[in-house]
Amino acid sequence: MQPTRTMALVFVGALAVSSCGGGGGNPESPSPGGGGNPQASTVTITITGQGGRLAFFPNPATVQAGQLVVFKNNDVVAHHVTLDDGTVQTPDIAPGATTAPLAMGLSGSKTYHCTIHPGMVGGFNGTEAEPPPNCNQAYCGG
């Protein structure tokens, strides 16, 4: 009877270890990207609904050349993200929605903002964006 009990405990332990593999963790961790390119990976930037710089997490985000970016809206209102240089923008991102993976074409540092809430700003690769002067919206940094 003792060997059966020991075997059952080993099985339950192995099952617990194998099912604990990495939900949660770092939202900036790369995950396999789509589109048939096994080298591409995806960085998730979460819209948290907090003011200014804190509205995007992580901020600034680290994105390497070839990585894709998705924006996940955890806020209760829609957002629309655009790079400040105008090269990339998302459609409106409804509450709870996630964008399709976007090729940002990042070769260095860039900044971005929400066109609906211009005081809501973010950056890539060490660059921190500043909200516009005299910003008085709920999403302004401060």
N, C-alpha and C positions, 0 to 999 in steps of 0.2 A: 504494500500500500504506500509506503514511503517513497519509492522511486516514481510512482505515478504522480504524487503530489509535487515532487521536485520538478518533474518534467513539465507539469502544468504551470508552475511558477516561472520557469525559464521561458516558456512559450508566451505567457502574459507579459513578462518583462521585455522580450524581443518585440512583441507587437507594440507596446507602449513606446519604445525607442524609435521604431520605424515610423510611427505616426506623428512624431514630434519634430518633423524636419522642416522647420523654417517658415511657418506662417507668421506674420508680425514683423520682426526684425527691422532692418533699415530700408525705408522706402526708396532710397537711392540705389539700392542694389540692382545690378543688371539682371534682366531675365531674358530668355530667348526672344528675339524679335521675329516677326513674320516676314513674308515676302520672299522666302527662298534663300535668304542670305544668312548662312549659319554664323557669320562673323558679327552680324549686327546684334545689338542688345538694346534694351529699353530702360530708360530712366523715368520714373513716375514722379511728377510734381503734384502735390496735393493742395487744393484750394481749401483752406481751413475756415474761412469766414471771420478771421480776426483782422485787426486793423493793419493797414499799410504793409510793411515788409513782412510781417508775421502772417499775412494772408496766403503766402505761397510757402510750401515746405517740401524740400529744403530750399533755403534762400540765403545765399546763392547756391545753385545746384551745380554739381560737377558733371559735365557731359563731354565725353571724349569724341574725337572725330569718328564718324560712322555710327555712333549710337543714335537711337531714336528717342523721342520724348513724347510722353502722354501726360495730359493734365486731367486729374480726377477731381471733380467738384463735390466736396463734402459740405458745401455751404447750402443755404436755403434759397438762394437767388441765382439766376443765370450769370455767367461771366463769358467774356470774349477776349482771348489773349492774343496780342500781336507783338512781334519783335519791334523794338523802337526804330530799327533801320528799315522797317516795312517789308522785309523779305519773306516772313512767314506769319500767318495768322490762323487762328482756329475759327470754326463756326461758333455760334453761341453754344455754351456748355450748360445744359440744364442741371438743376440740382440732382445729385446722385449719379450723373453721367460721367463717362470717361471718353476723351477724344481718341480717334484712331491714332496710331503711332505716326509722329511727324518727324521728318528729316529736317533738322534745324540747320544743317550746313555749318556747324560751328567749327571754326578753326582757331578760336580764341575766346575772348570775353565779349558778351553781348548783354543787353538789358531788354526787358519786356514790360508790358503793362496790360491791364484790363481796359479795353476801350469803353466799357460801360461804367467802370469806376477808375478813372485815370490816376487816382492817388494810390491805387493798388499796384505795386511795382515789384519786379524781381530781376535777378541777374544770373548769369552763368559764369562758371569758371573763375570765381573770386571777385567778380564785379558786383558791387552793390548799387542798385538804382536808388535814386532819391525821388520822393513824391514831388509833384509840381509845387512851386512856391504858393503860399497862401491857400493850400489845400484845406478844405473844411468838410470833406465827405467822411462818412463812417469808416472808409477803408484807408484813410491817410495814415502814414506812419507818424510816430511822434514820440 
